[in-house]
């Protein structure tokens, strides 16, 4: 059922894109286009493409909400880790392996004679 609604949703999206691109520009957005022709009324004439656009837009929103509700019901408040096997991630091991000398990773003490020279700011 979810796949059918998803396919309908995609078809509605493509149809909505096509219908919007077929409409005549009213020329208000970017200062280009077909011009207003003196029709500055609050409500424009309802053309067939305008009505189809509204139907497609409302249908697109309805299918979006339907897919959201279906996805929320499927999740049922469980974590993805619960679905994978129920095991939580292992805790980080902070102890060093036996083959690494931790003392060699530390900077040399300041009184060591054979320590490499550290650059200083002048």
Secondary structure in CASP SS format (residue, H / E / C, confidence):
PFRMAT SS
TARGET T0000
AUTHOR 0000-0000-0000
METHOD secondary structure of the structure
MODEL  1
X C 1.00
X H 1.00
X H 1.00
X H 1.00
X H 1.00
X H 1.00
X H 1.00
X H 1.00
X H 1.00
X H 1.00
X H 1.00
X H 1.00
X H 1.00
X H 1.00
X H 1.00
X H 1.00
X H 1.00
X H 1.00
X H 1.00
X H 1.00
X H 1.00
X H 1.00
X C 1.00
X C 1.00
X C 1.00
X C 1.00
X C 1.00
X C 1.00
X C 1.00
X C 1.00
X C 1.00
X C 1.00
X C 1.00
X C 1.00
X C 1.00
X C 1.00
X C 1.00
X C 1.00
X C 1.00
X C 1.00
X C 1.00
X C 1.00
X C 1.00
X C 1.00
X C 1.00
X C 1.00
X C 1.00
X H 1.00
X H 1.00
X H 1.00
X H 1.00
X H 1.00
X H 1.00
X H 1.00
X H 1.00
X H 1.00
X H 1.00
X H 1.00
X H 1.00
X H 1.00
X H 1.00
X H 1.00
X H 1.00
X H 1.00
X H 1.00
X H 1.00
X H 1.00
X H 1.00
X H 1.00
X H 1.00
X H 1.00
X H 1.00
X H 1.00
X H 1.00
X H 1.00
X C 1.00
X C 1.00
X C 1.00
X C 1.00
X H 1.00
X H 1.00
X H 1.00
X H 1.00
X H 1.00
X C 1.00
X C 1.00
X C 1.00
X C 1.00
X C 1.00
X C 1.00
X C 1.00
X C 1.00
X C 1.00
X C 1.00
X C 1.00
X C 1.00
X C 1.00
X C 1.00
X C 1.00
X C 1.00
X C 1.00
X H 1.00
X H 1.00
X H 1.00
X H 1.00
X C 1.00
X C 1.00
X C 1.00
X C 1.00
X C 1.00
X C 1.00
X C 1.00
X C 1.00
X C 1.00
X C 1.00
X C 1.00
X C 1.00
X C 1.00
X C 1.00
X C 1.00
X C 1.00
X C 1.00
END
